[in-house]
Amino acid sequence: MCPLVTDWISAISSAVSAFISILVLCVAWFQIKQVKVQLKSLAESQKNSTLMTVLELESEMNKRKENLDHYNFELRQYGIDVNSNNRELNNDSIDLFQDRIKVARENYLNSLDRLSYCIIHNYLSDRDWKTEYRDVLFDAVDNFSDCYGVSSRFWNTKKLYEKWKNE
């Protein structure tokens, strides 16, 4: 073959290769752009999912705390009613109130322990939750100290309490 023809064939094949390379580069750039958009969408979805989890945890914890407070108020009201009507205390009623309070307290402390677990294992931001729930956690541990002994089932709460106490 003549060197002129081979030069032309080589030049044309190089141009076609360059054109195909540019096309592949454009397709790759477009795909990367699409992946970036999808990742932003996924990050936003994850953020919303985390927010929903946080709100659900807060709601459940508040509901359980309200339930505990409700039974404590009922017991106090029972004592007021007994005193104002000059009646005798009914031990069965008091036992029932104590059982309700015990169950409500355990439910509340379980929800607080679940929140503590999420914070300890970085499912929720320690920094964000510390400002909002430090006092709640400290009050629970201080007010229900009998539930936070050596053999306590609420060890996540104890662990977070100790961590926040030392900071």
N, CA, C and O atoms as a DFTB+ gen file, in Angstrom:
668 C
 N C O
     1  1       0.825      -1.181       0.000
     2  2       0.000       0.000       0.000
     3  2       0.873       1.249       0.000
     4  3       2.006       1.265       0.480
     5  1       0.315       2.223      -0.529
     6  2       1.005       3.502      -0.666
     7  2       1.007       4.206       0.689
     8  3       0.006       4.153       1.404
     9  1       2.103       4.861       1.057
    10  2       2.158       5.522       2.353
    11  2       1.107       6.611       2.494
    12  3       0.664       6.898       3.606
    13  1       0.718       7.195       1.437
    14  2      -0.291       8.244       1.504
    15  2      -1.648       7.678       1.915
    16  3      -2.358       8.297       2.708
    17  1      -2.008       6.538       1.400
    18  2      -3.283       5.893       1.737
    19  2      -3.270       5.439       3.197
    20  3      -4.252       5.639       3.912
    21  1      -2.187       4.840       3.639
    22  2      -2.112       4.398       5.034
    23  2      -2.142       5.579       5.990
    24  3      -2.686       5.477       7.090
    25  1      -1.571       6.678       5.584
    26  2      -1.637       7.876       6.437
    27  2      -3.072       8.362       6.567
    28  3      -3.521       8.753       7.645
    29  1      -3.789       8.328       5.433
    30  2      -5.196       8.743       5.471
    31  2      -6.031       7.771       6.304
    32  3      -6.883       8.201       7.082
    33  1      -5.803       6.505       6.156
    34  2      -6.546       5.497       6.940
    35  2      -6.239       5.689       8.425
    36  3      -7.134       5.629       9.267
    37  1      -4.989       5.915       8.725
    38  2      -4.588       6.131      10.120
    39  2      -5.209       7.416      10.671
    40  3      -5.666       7.442      11.813
    41  1      -5.228       8.458       9.883
    42  2      -5.801       9.734      10.325
    43  2      -7.306       9.613      10.528
    44  3      -7.846      10.127      11.507
    45  1      -7.984       8.933       9.603
    46  2      -9.444       8.759       9.720
    47  2      -9.777       7.892      10.928
    48  3     -10.695       8.209      11.684
    49  1      -9.038       6.799      11.113
    50  2      -9.316       5.936      12.271
    51  2      -9.013       6.666      13.581
    52  3      -9.709       6.451      14.573
    53  1      -8.011       7.507      13.604
    54  2      -7.721       8.304      14.803
    55  2      -8.835       9.303      15.065
    56  3      -9.227       9.514      16.212
    57  1      -9.348       9.919      14.003
    58  2     -10.447      10.880      14.157
    59  2     -11.710      10.179      14.647
    60  3     -12.409      10.689      15.522
    61  1     -11.999       9.005      14.076
    62  2     -13.176       8.237      14.516
    63  2     -12.995       7.812      15.970
    64  3     -13.938       7.892      16.757
    65  1     -11.806       7.365      16.332
    66  2     -11.531       6.973      17.723
    67  2     -11.685       8.164      18.664
    68  3     -12.240       8.033      19.755
    69  1     -11.196       9.315      18.241
    70  2     -11.327      10.519      19.066
    71  2     -12.789      10.911      19.210
    72  3     -13.229      11.294      20.294
    73  1     -13.540      10.817      18.124
    74  2     -14.968      11.144      18.162
    75  2     -15.722      10.189      19.097
    76  3     -16.553      10.621      19.895
    77  1     -15.424       8.893      18.990
    78  2     -16.060       7.893      19.866
    79  2     -15.660       8.147      21.317
    80  3     -16.489       8.032      22.219
    81  1     -14.402       8.489      21.541
    82  2     -13.942       8.786      22.906
    83  2     -14.676       9.994      23.477
    84  3     -15.055      10.002      24.648
    85  1     -14.873      11.013      22.643
    86  2     -15.605      12.202      23.096
    87  2     -17.052      11.844      23.401
    88  3     -17.615      12.319      24.387
    89  1     -17.660      11.003      22.556
    90  2     -19.033      10.545      22.815
    91  2     -19.122       9.770      24.130
    92  3     -20.031       9.999      24.928
    93  1     -18.182       8.859      24.352
    94  2     -18.156       8.080      25.596
    95  2     -17.959       9.016      26.786
    96  3     -18.588       8.840      27.830
    97  1     -17.098       9.997      26.631
    98  2     -16.863      10.970      27.699
    99  2     -18.136      11.760      28.006
   100  3     -18.453      12.002      29.171
   101  1     -18.868      12.163      26.953
   102  2     -20.131      12.891      27.153
   103  2     -21.169      12.022      27.856
   104  3     -21.868      12.484      28.758
   105  1     -21.263      10.760      27.438
   106  2     -22.207       9.835      28.082
   107  2     -21.821       9.640      29.543
   108  3     -22.687       9.654      30.418
   109  1     -20.534       9.460      29.817
   110  2     -20.073       9.281      31.199
   111  2     -20.365      10.527      32.028
   112  3     -20.806      10.426      33.172
   113  1     -20.117      11.702      31.450
   114  2     -20.390      12.950      32.163
   115  2     -21.876      13.068      32.485
   116  3     -22.244      13.449      33.596
   117  1     -22.726      12.744      31.517
   118  2     -24.172      12.784      31.724
   119  2     -24.595      11.792      32.817
   120  3     -25.427      12.117      33.665
   121  1     -24.027      10.600      32.794
   122  2     -24.347       9.588      33.805
   123  2     -23.897      10.042      35.195
   124  3     -24.615       9.855      36.177
   125  1     -22.725      10.631      35.271
   126  2     -22.234      11.127      36.565
   127  2     -23.142      12.234      37.081
   128  3     -23.426      12.310      38.276
   129  1     -23.590      13.083      36.180
   130  2     -24.518      14.148      36.566
   131  2     -25.822      13.555      37.102
   132  3     -26.366      14.044      38.092
   133  1     -26.322      12.507      36.453
   134  2     -27.549      11.840      36.904
   135  2     -27.343      11.181      38.272
   136  3     -28.216      11.250      39.137
   137  1     -26.201      10.554      38.457
   138  2     -25.896       9.917      39.744
   139  2     -25.830      10.973      40.843
   140  3     -26.307      10.750      41.956
   141  1     -25.239      12.119      40.528
   142  2     -25.148      13.208      41.508
   143  2     -26.541      13.679      41.925
   144  3     -26.793      13.906      43.109
   145  1     -27.442      13.825      40.956
   146  2     -28.823      14.226      41.258
   147  2     -29.504      13.161      42.117
   148  3     -30.211      13.488      43.069
   149  1     -29.292      11.897      41.783
   150  2     -29.896      10.813      42.555
   151  2     -29.339      10.770      43.973
   152  3     -30.081      10.529      44.926
   153  1     -28.042      11.003      44.116
   154  2     -27.444      11.009      45.454
   155  2     -27.975      12.162      46.297
   156  3     -28.205      12.000      47.495
   157  1     -28.171      13.324      45.677
   158  2     -28.765      14.445      46.414
   159  2     -30.169      14.088      46.873
   160  3     -30.556      14.368      48.008
   161  1     -30.920      13.471      45.983
   162  2     -32.282      13.057      46.321
   163  2     -32.267      12.021      47.436
   164  3     -33.086      12.075      48.354
   165  1     -31.337      11.080      47.353
   166  2     -31.211      10.052      48.385
   167  2     -30.818      10.666      49.726
   168  3     -31.332      10.264      50.770
   169  1     -29.909      11.639      49.700
   170  2     -29.500      12.311      50.938
   171  2     -30.677      13.049      51.562
   172  3     -30.863      13.011      52.778
   173  1     -31.463      13.715      50.740
   174  2     -32.647      14.422      51.238
   175  2     -33.662      13.435      51.813
   176  3     -34.270      13.687      52.853
   177  1     -33.831      12.323      51.130
   178  2     -34.750      11.289      51.611
   179  2     -34.269      10.717      52.945
   180  3     -35.068      10.494      53.855
   181  1     -32.964      10.482      53.057
   182  2     -32.387       9.974      54.305
   183  2     -32.578      10.983      55.434
   184  3     -32.904      10.611      56.561
   185  1     -32.376      12.248      55.125
   186  2     -32.556      13.301      56.124
   187  2     -34.002      13.329      56.613
   188  3     -34.257      13.433      57.812
   189  1     -34.945      13.236      55.673
   190  2     -36.361      13.222      56.042
   191  2     -36.715      11.978      56.840
   192  3     -37.501      12.043      57.786
   193  1     -36.139      10.850      56.462
   194  2     -36.390       9.607      57.191
   195  2     -35.871       9.703      58.625
   196  3     -36.534       9.269      59.567
   197  1     -34.683      10.275      58.777
   198  2     -34.120      10.460      60.116
   199  2     -34.992      11.399      60.935
   200  3     -35.231      11.162      62.119
   201  1     -35.462      12.459      60.305
   202  2     -36.335      13.404      60.994
   203  2     -37.623      12.718      61.444
   204  3     -38.087      12.938      62.562
   205  1     -38.194      11.895      60.584
   206  2     -39.421      11.177      60.948
   207  2     -39.163      10.224      62.119
   208  3     -39.994      10.096      63.017
   209  1     -38.019       9.567      62.101
   210  2     -37.665       8.673      63.200
   211  2     -37.524       9.452      64.496
   212  3     -38.005       9.022      65.544
   213  1     -36.867      10.590      64.419
   214  2     -36.678      11.441      65.597
   215  2     -38.027      11.893      66.142
   216  3     -38.275      11.823      67.346
   217  1     -38.889      12.355      65.252
   218  2     -40.208      12.821      65.691
   219  2     -41.029      11.682      66.284
   220  3     -41.762      11.881      67.253
   221  1     -40.909      10.506      65.712
   222  2     -41.634       9.351      66.246
   223  2     -41.107       8.966      67.624
   224  3     -41.882       8.655      68.528
   225  1     -39.784       8.988      67.779
   226  2     -39.193       8.702      69.090
   227  2     -39.649       9.720      70.128
   228  3     -40.035       9.354      71.238
   229  1     -39.603      10.987      69.764
   230  2     -40.041      12.036      70.688
   231  2     -41.508      11.864      71.053
   232  3     -41.884      11.981      72.219
   233  1     -42.321      11.591      70.064
   234  2     -43.752      11.429      70.293
   235  2     -44.021      10.254      71.230
   236  3     -44.819      10.361      72.161
   237  1     -43.356       9.149      70.978
   238  2     -43.549       7.963      71.815
   239  2     -43.069       8.222      73.239
   240  3     -43.722       7.822      74.202
   241  1     -41.945       8.882      73.365
   242  2     -41.412       9.178      74.689
   243  2     -42.341      10.123      75.449
   244  3     -42.606       9.922      76.634
   245  1     -42.833      11.152      74.762
   246  2     -43.752      12.093      75.405
   247  2     -45.061      11.420      75.788
   248  3     -45.616      11.692      76.853
   249  1     -45.552      10.547      74.928
   250  2     -46.793       9.830      75.227
   251  2     -46.627       8.962      76.478
   252  3     -47.511       8.910      77.334
   253  1     -45.507       8.297      76.568
   254  2     -45.263       7.436      77.736
   255  2     -45.065       8.263      79.005
   256  3     -45.495       7.859      80.085
   257  1     -44.416       9.416      78.876
   258  2     -44.248      10.301      80.032
   259  2     -45.598      10.844      80.487
   260  3     -45.874      10.911      81.684
   261  1     -46.438      11.230      79.527
   262  2     -47.784      11.712      79.865
   263  2     -48.591      10.622      80.560
   264  3     -49.335      10.901      81.499
   265  1     -48.447       9.398      80.107
   266  2     -49.154       8.279      80.719
   267  2     -48.701       8.090      82.169
   268  3     -49.525       7.867      83.056
   269  1     -47.409       8.178      82.403
   270  2     -46.880       8.069      83.765
   271  2     -47.410       9.203      84.635
   272  3     -47.850       8.972      85.761
   273  1     -47.369      10.419      84.117
   274  2     -47.884      11.566      84.866
   275  2     -49.377      11.416      85.151
   276  3     -49.847      11.755      86.236
   277  1     -50.107      10.910      84.178
   278  2     -51.552      10.722      84.339
   279  2     -51.858       9.804      85.525
   280  3     -52.725      10.113      86.343
   281  1     -51.150       8.680      85.619
   282  2     -51.404       7.755      86.731
   283  2     -50.951       8.340      88.066
   284  3     -51.581       8.094      89.094
   285  1     -49.873       9.107      88.058
   286  2     -49.454       9.776      89.294
   287  2     -50.503      10.790      89.749
   288  3     -50.803      10.893      90.939
   289  1     -51.058      11.540      88.791
   290  2     -52.110      12.506      89.134
   291  2     -53.372      11.803      89.620
   292  3     -54.029      12.280      90.546
   293  1     -53.713      10.687      89.010
   294  2     -54.892       9.926      89.450
   295  2     -54.725       9.450      90.888
   296  3     -55.667       9.510      91.678
   297  1     -53.528       8.978      91.227
   298  2     -53.273       8.526      92.596
   299  2     -53.387       9.693      93.570
   300  3     -53.975       9.557      94.642
   301  1     -52.827      10.835      93.198
   302  2     -52.941      12.010      94.070
   303  2     -54.397      12.439      94.219
   304  3     -54.835      12.793      95.314
   305  1     -55.142      12.408      93.125
   306  2     -56.558      12.779      93.172
   307  2     -57.342      11.808      94.047
   308  3     -58.251      12.215      94.771
   309  1     -56.992      10.529      93.981
   310  2     -57.649       9.531      94.824
   311  2     -57.416       9.864      96.298
   312  3     -58.335       9.793      97.113
   313  1     -56.164      10.231      96.631
   314  2     -55.866      10.613      98.013
   315  2     -56.649      11.841      98.444
   316  3     -57.130      11.907      99.575
   317  1     -56.778      12.813      97.550
   318  2     -57.556      14.021      97.863
   319  2     -59.025      13.669      98.058
   320  3     -59.661      14.148      98.996
   321  1     -59.566      12.834      97.176
   322  2     -60.972      12.426      97.280
   323  2     -61.236      11.672      98.574
   324  3     -62.267      11.879      99.215
   325  1     -60.316      10.804      98.960
   326  2     -60.480      10.039     100.201
   327  2     -60.472      10.985     101.392
   328  3     -61.302      10.856     102.292
   329  1     -59.544      11.934     101.406
   330  2     -59.454      12.878     102.524
   331  2     -60.658      13.809     102.587
   332  3     -61.162      14.100     103.671
   333  1     -61.118      14.273     101.436
   334  2     -62.231      15.232     101.445
   335  2     -63.566      14.562     101.773
   336  3     -64.473      15.220     102.284
   337  1     -63.698      13.288     101.491
   338  2     -64.953      12.574     101.776
   339  2     -64.883      11.760     103.061
   340  3     -65.822      11.038     103.396
   341  1     -63.776      11.876     103.775
   342  2     -63.583      11.144     105.033
   343  2     -63.815       9.648     104.852
   344  3     -64.450       8.998     105.682
   345  1     -63.288       9.117     103.749
   346  2     -63.387       7.674     103.489
   347  2     -62.069       7.016     103.861
   348  3     -61.049       7.675     104.063
   349  1     -62.125       5.697     103.944
   350  2     -60.900       4.942     104.193
   351  2     -60.225       4.614     102.868
   352  3     -60.878       4.459     101.836
   353  1     -58.912       4.513     102.927
   354  2     -58.162       4.119     101.736
   355  2     -58.464       2.667     101.402
   356  3     -58.514       1.812     102.286
   357  1     -58.659       2.404     100.146
   358  2     -58.879       1.047      99.673
   359  2     -57.535       0.509      99.188
   360  3     -56.979       0.994      98.203
   361  1     -57.021      -0.501      99.892
   362  2     -55.701      -1.039      99.550
   363  2     -55.656      -1.631      98.148
   364  3     -54.628      -1.561      97.475
   365  1     -56.764      -2.213      97.706
   366  2     -56.801      -2.763      96.346
   367  2     -56.649      -1.653      95.313
   368  3     -55.955      -1.822      94.310
   369  1     -57.294      -0.526      95.556
   370  2     -57.170       0.609      94.634
   371  2     -55.746       1.147      94.619
   372  3     -55.207       1.473      93.561
   373  1     -55.145       1.236      95.793
   374  2     -53.766       1.726      95.876
   375  2     -52.821       0.764      95.164
   376  3     -51.916       1.197      94.451
   377  1     -53.026      -0.540      95.353
   378  2     -52.199      -1.529      94.656
   379  2     -52.348      -1.401      93.143
   380  3     -51.371      -1.505      92.401
   381  1     -53.572      -1.176      92.701
   382  2     -53.824      -1.006      91.275
   383  2     -53.108       0.239      90.741
   384  3     -52.495       0.198      89.675
   385  1     -53.191       1.337      91.485
   386  2     -52.480       2.552      91.079
   387  2     -50.967       2.311      91.028
   388  3     -50.293       2.748      90.095
   389  1     -50.452       1.625      92.025
   390  2     -49.011       1.349      92.057
   391  2     -48.583       0.491      90.870
   392  3     -47.532       0.728      90.274
   393  1     -49.399      -0.505      90.528
   394  2     -49.082      -1.343      89.368
   395  2     -49.108      -0.532      88.076
   396  3     -48.229      -0.680      87.226
   397  1     -50.115       0.324      87.932
   398  2     -50.202       1.166      86.731
   399  2     -48.997       2.098      86.635
   400  3     -48.414       2.275      85.565
   401  1     -48.641       2.682      87.758
   402  2     -47.499       3.604      87.776
   403  2     -46.208       2.857      87.453
   404  3     -45.361       3.363      86.716
   405  1     -46.061       1.665      87.999
   406  2     -44.854       0.875      87.742
   407  2     -44.727       0.531      86.254
   408  3     -43.646       0.651      85.677
   409  1     -45.825       0.105      85.640
   410  2     -45.808      -0.232      84.208
   411  2     -45.552       1.015      83.365
   412  3     -44.760       0.978      82.424
   413  1     -46.216       2.112      83.698
   414  2     -46.035       3.359      82.947
   415  2     -44.598       3.868      83.085
   416  3     -44.013       4.358      82.119
   417  1     -44.038       3.751      84.284
   418  2     -42.652       4.185      84.501
   419  2     -41.693       3.331      83.674
   420  3     -40.769       3.852      83.050
   421  1     -41.916       2.027      83.675
   422  2     -41.051       1.140      82.898
   423  2     -41.155       1.437      81.400
   424  3     -40.145       1.432      80.696
   425  1     -42.352       1.690      80.917
   426  2     -42.529       2.041      79.504
   427  2     -41.794       3.336      79.163
   428  3     -41.147       3.435      78.121
   429  1     -41.899       4.314      80.040
   430  2     -41.213       5.593      79.816
   431  2     -39.698       5.397      79.822
   432  3     -38.998       5.913      78.951
   433  1     -39.199       4.658      80.794
   434  2     -37.756       4.442      80.878
   435  2     -37.248       3.607      79.702
   436  3     -36.119       3.798      79.251
   437  1     -38.073       2.682      79.202
   438  2     -37.696       1.922      78.001
   439  2     -37.552       2.845      76.797
   440  3     -36.610       2.708      76.016
   441  1     -38.483       3.785      76.645
   442  2     -38.396       4.711      75.508
   443  2     -37.171       5.614      75.642
   444  3     -36.521       5.929      74.646
   445  1     -36.858       6.024      76.852
   446  2     -35.663       6.837      77.087
   447  2     -34.399       6.022      76.814
   448  3     -33.414       6.549      76.297
   449  1     -34.433       4.751      77.159
   450  2     -33.298       3.870      76.899
   451  2     -33.111       3.658      75.392
   452  3     -31.983       3.586      74.906
   453  1     -34.206       3.559      74.671
   454  2     -34.142       3.413      73.212
   455  2     -33.519       4.663      72.581
   456  3     -32.685       4.566      71.681
   457  1     -33.932       5.825      73.061
   458  2     -33.341       7.077      72.582
   459  2     -31.845       7.107      72.897
   460  3     -31.036       7.498      72.054
   461  1     -31.487       6.700      74.093
   462  2     -30.079       6.676      74.495
   463  2     -29.273       5.742      73.597
   464  3     -28.147       6.063      73.215
   465  1     -29.839       4.601      73.263
   466  2     -29.178       3.653      72.365
   467  2     -28.893       4.315      71.014
   468  3     -27.792       4.199      70.475
   469  1     -29.888       5.002      70.485
   470  2     -29.728       5.661      69.177
   471  2     -28.646       6.736      69.222
   472  3     -27.915       6.920      68.249
   473  1     -28.539       7.437      70.331
   474  2     -27.513       8.479      70.459
   475  2     -26.135       7.853      70.630
   476  3     -25.172       8.293      70.003
   477  1     -26.035       6.837      71.467
   478  2     -24.748       6.178      71.717
   479  2     -24.183       5.575      70.436
   480  3     -22.982       5.662      70.183
   481  1     -25.042       4.967      69.630
   482  2     -24.596       4.291      68.406
   483  2     -24.656       5.192      67.169
   484  3     -24.627       4.716      66.035
   485  1     -24.741       6.499      67.413
   486  2     -24.666       7.533      66.366
   487  2     -25.758       7.440      65.305
   488  3     -25.557       7.866      64.168
   489  1     -26.898       6.892      65.667
   490  2     -28.050       6.970      64.766
   491  2     -28.638       8.380      64.820
   492  3     -29.236       8.862      63.858
   493  1     -28.453       9.018      65.957
   494  2     -28.888      10.401      66.156
   495  2     -27.691      11.196      66.656
   496  3     -26.820      10.658      67.339
   497  1     -27.655      12.453      66.318
   498  2     -26.529      13.309      66.671
   499  2     -26.505      13.597      68.172
   500  3     -27.465      14.127      68.733
   501  1     -25.413      13.243      68.797
   502  2     -25.231      13.494      70.228
   503  2     -25.352      14.983      70.520
   504  3     -26.012      15.383      71.479
   505  1     -24.718      15.794      69.698
   506  2     -24.695      17.247      69.912
   507  2     -26.108      17.832      69.897
   508  3     -26.456      18.639      70.759
   509  1     -26.922      17.427      68.920
   510  2     -28.282      17.956      68.813
   511  2     -29.161      17.522      69.980
   512  3     -29.921      18.321      70.527
   513  1     -29.053      16.273      70.350
   514  2     -29.938      15.736      71.381
   515  2     -29.494      16.110      72.779
   516  3     -30.316      16.182      73.693
   517  1     -28.224      16.346      72.956
   518  2     -27.735      16.708      74.289
   519  2     -28.380      18.002      74.756
   520  3     -28.785      18.115      75.913
   521  1     -28.479      18.975      73.863
   522  2     -29.064      20.256      74.256
   523  2     -30.541      20.114      74.610
   524  3     -31.038      20.811      75.495
   525  1     -31.243      19.214      73.923
   526  2     -32.679      19.080      74.157
   527  2     -33.032      18.117      75.288
   528  3     -34.003      18.342      76.011
   529  1     -32.257      17.056      75.447
   530  2     -32.676      15.991      76.350
   531  2     -31.736      15.710      77.511
   532  3     -31.930      14.737      78.239
   533  1     -30.740      16.530      77.692
   534  2     -29.825      16.321      78.818
   535  2     -30.589      16.393      80.139
   536  3     -30.444      15.517      80.993
   537  1     -31.391      17.426      80.303
   538  2     -32.141      17.588      81.554
   539  2     -33.161      16.468      81.747
   540  3     -33.358      15.993      82.865
   541  1     -33.803      16.048      80.667
   542  2     -34.783      14.954      80.750
   543  2     -34.098      13.685      81.226
   544  3     -34.597      12.992      82.112
   545  1     -32.957      13.387      80.635
   546  2     -32.206      12.189      81.003
   547  2     -31.735      12.266      82.449
   548  3     -31.866      11.297      83.198
   549  1     -31.190      13.412      82.845
   550  2     -30.707      13.565      84.213
   551  2     -31.855      13.463      85.214
   552  3     -31.708      12.836      86.263
   553  1     -33.003      14.079      84.893
   554  2     -34.167      13.990      85.784
   555  2     -34.630      12.548      85.942
   556  3     -34.948      12.112      87.048
   557  1     -34.668      11.817      84.850
   558  2     -35.121      10.421      84.911
   559  2     -34.192       9.590      85.784
   560  3     -34.651       8.821      86.629
   561  1     -32.892       9.741      85.581
   562  2     -31.934       8.956      86.370
   563  2     -31.982       9.372      87.835
   564  3     -31.901       8.522      88.721
   565  1     -32.111      10.665      88.098
   566  2     -32.158      11.138      89.485
   567  2     -33.480      10.778      90.167
   568  3     -33.484      10.352      91.322
   569  1     -34.594      10.945      89.463
   570  2     -35.908      10.686      90.066
   571  2     -36.221       9.202      90.206
   572  3     -36.953       8.801      91.110
   573  1     -35.673       8.396      89.322
   574  2     -35.933       6.956      89.369
   575  2     -34.636       6.204      89.626
   576  3     -34.345       5.206      88.966
   577  1     -33.862       6.686      90.585
   578  2     -32.548       6.107      90.855
   579  2     -32.632       4.629      91.230
   580  3     -31.683       3.878      91.007
   581  1     -33.765       4.208      91.799
   582  2     -33.924       2.796      92.144
   583  2     -33.962       1.911      90.897
   584  3     -33.705       0.711      90.991
   585  1     -34.273       2.474      89.748
   586  2     -34.319       1.711      88.488
   587  2     -32.961       1.669      87.793
   588  3     -32.794       0.950      86.808
   589  1     -31.997       2.427      88.292
   590  2     -30.697       2.512      87.640
   591  2     -29.583       1.965      88.521
   592  3     -28.486       2.520      88.569
   593  1     -29.873       0.884      89.209
   594  2     -28.874       0.247      90.046
   595  2     -27.901      -0.581      89.213
   596  3     -27.846      -0.456      87.990
   597  1     -27.143      -1.420      89.892
   598  2     -26.125      -2.242      89.242
   599  2     -26.741      -3.191      88.213
   600  3     -26.179      -3.389      87.136
   601  1     -27.878      -3.766      88.539
   602  2     -28.499      -4.752      87.642
   603  2     -29.585      -4.132      86.761
   604  3     -30.512      -4.824      86.340
   605  1     -29.476      -2.859      86.487
   606  2     -30.480      -2.146      85.700
   607  2     -30.539      -2.664      84.264
   608  3     -29.521      -3.011      83.666
   609  1     -31.765      -2.707      83.728
   610  2     -31.949      -3.080      82.327
   611  2     -31.764      -1.874      81.417
   612  3     -31.705      -2.021      80.197
   613  1     -31.674      -0.699      81.993
   614  2     -31.583       0.535      81.220
   615  2     -30.130       1.004      81.125
   616  3     -29.820       2.153      81.439
   617  1     -29.246       0.107      80.691
   618  2     -27.822       0.428      80.707
   619  2     -27.445       1.463      79.655
   620  3     -26.445       2.161      79.822
   621  1     -28.217       1.583      78.571
   622  2     -27.920       2.628      77.577
   623  2     -28.117       4.013      78.190
   624  3     -27.321       4.926      77.970
   625  1     -29.184       4.148      78.958
   626  2     -29.447       5.426      79.621
   627  2     -28.346       5.726      80.630
   628  3     -27.866       6.856      80.716
   629  1     -27.949       4.709      81.393
   630  2     -26.871       4.907      82.366
   631  2     -25.572       5.321      81.676
   632  3     -24.866       6.219      82.136
   633  1     -25.276       4.655      80.571
   634  2     -24.040       4.946      79.839
   635  2     -24.051       6.380      79.295
   636  3     -23.059       7.100      79.411
   637  1     -25.167       6.784      78.708
   638  2     -25.272       8.142      78.171
   639  2     -25.263       9.171      79.297
   640  3     -24.683      10.248      79.156
   641  1     -25.901       8.839      80.405
   642  2     -25.909       9.722      81.578
   643  2     -24.477       9.974      82.045
   644  3     -24.086      11.116      82.284
   645  1     -23.708       8.908      82.171
   646  2     -22.315       9.047      82.616
   647  2     -21.493       9.853      81.609
   648  3     -20.663      10.677      81.992
   649  1     -21.728       9.609      80.330
   650  2     -20.991      10.341      79.293
   651  2     -21.292      11.832      79.369
   652  3     -20.378      12.657      79.379
   653  1     -22.578      12.175      79.423
   654  2     -22.962      13.588      79.454
   655  2     -22.580      14.241      80.778
   656  3     -22.286      15.435      80.827
   657  1     -22.587      13.461      81.836
   658  2     -22.225      13.991      83.152
   659  2     -20.747      14.382      83.178
   660  3     -20.372      15.363      83.822
   661  1     -19.920      13.624      82.486
   662  2     -18.475      13.873      82.478
   663  2     -18.049      14.922      81.458
   664  3     -16.881      15.308      81.424
   665  1     -18.975      15.386      80.630
   666  2     -18.611      16.393      79.616
   667  2     -18.793      17.791      80.149
   668  3     -18.536      18.761      79.437
